[in-house]
Amino acid sequence: MTAQALNFQGDKLFYAGDMKGAKPLYEKALRAAEKSKDHERILISKINFAKAAVSEQHAQGVLSGLRPLMKQATDQGLKYSAVECSLILSEALMQAHNFPQARQELESALGQSERLGLQPLTVRAHYLLATVLRSTGNSTQAESHYRDVLTLLDSMQKESGAEKLLLRFDLAAIYKDSTRWSQGKS
């Protein structure tokens, strides 16, 4: 329970934009999960820690461990976590300027998130794929994905209880960037 509570606290800070505050909570959650030997909590804590590291532009330190985490999530039947890990891996590959591999990973993650109906992850996959495409000179394709992001976020906001969706730091930034790039503006 301690690990779960610490992960929730870390998520609250992470989605408020406080990556530096979230990361130590994710570390504490990992230590607590390891003490309890709860394999699912250990995995989720490791994924959260990697998410925070990549968000702070420290992908190099976690890049090699992301594929094994993704496989563990898949093996444990944690579909959301597996797709989330794939997106973290993609972002880490983008930071390493490995755009071809990031694109391949993103296309796979996008298909999985759409099949599973994981809208927040689908939004992020479209956004990251658009960013890769824009970075590699495919602006027309990128604009299409940015428009998909806006359509999905607008649709999600219309759902009951989701009116404040764009108060989430990450989604607000994605919305702002997608608005800018969907119209071909630099």
Secondary structure, DSSP 8 states (H G I E B T S, - for coil): -HHHHHHHHHHHHHHTT-HHHHHHHHHHHHHHHHHHT-HHHHHHHHHHHHHHHHHTT-GGGTHHHHHHHHHHHHHTT-HHHHHHHHHHHHHHHHHTT-HHHHHHHHHHHHHHHHHHT-HHHHHHHHHHHHHHHHHTT-HHHHHHHHHHHHHHHHHHHTSTT-TTGGGSHHHHHHHHHHHHHHTT--
